[in-house]
Amino acid sequence: MGLLSAVLTLPLAPVRGVVWVADQLAQAADNELHDPSLVRARLAVLNHEFEAGHLSAETFEREEEQLLDLLHGC
């Protein structure tokens, strides 16, 4: 049955390959999003942008809160 099912599902091989690549990309993005060192670096850039006057206090507080939530979730 293994050989028969392999032959019958052969046309689906490209789809399985695309699904695997998409899973790998999603996993890499999730790892990057939740990496504490990257979140801290993003916080540092955010602080620098705020101190330089490129961000309003509202924007700074909103983005800082999001980043801190991510950091606490790591």
Secondary structure as the mmCIF struct_conf table of DSSP 4:
data_model
#
loop_
_struct_conf.conf_type_id
_struct_conf.id
_struct_conf.beg_label_comp_id
_struct_conf.beg_label_asym_id
_struct_conf.beg_label_seq_id
_struct_conf.end_label_comp_id
_struct_conf.end_label_asym_id
_struct_conf.end_label_seq_id
HELX_RH_AL_P HELX_RH_AL_P1 GLY A 2 LEU A 8
TURN_TY1_P TURN_TY1_P1 THR A 9 THR A 9
HELX_RH_3T_P HELX_RH_3T_P1 LEU A 10 LEU A 12
HELX_RH_AL_P HELX_RH_AL_P2 ALA A 13 LEU A 33
TURN_TY1_P TURN_TY1_P2 HIS A 34 HIS A 34
HELX_RH_AL_P HELX_RH_AL_P3 PRO A 36 GLU A 51
TURN_TY1_P TURN_TY1_P3 ALA A 52 GLY A 53
BEND BEND1 LEU A 55 LEU A 55
HELX_RH_AL_P HELX_RH_AL_P4 ALA A 57 GLY A 73
#
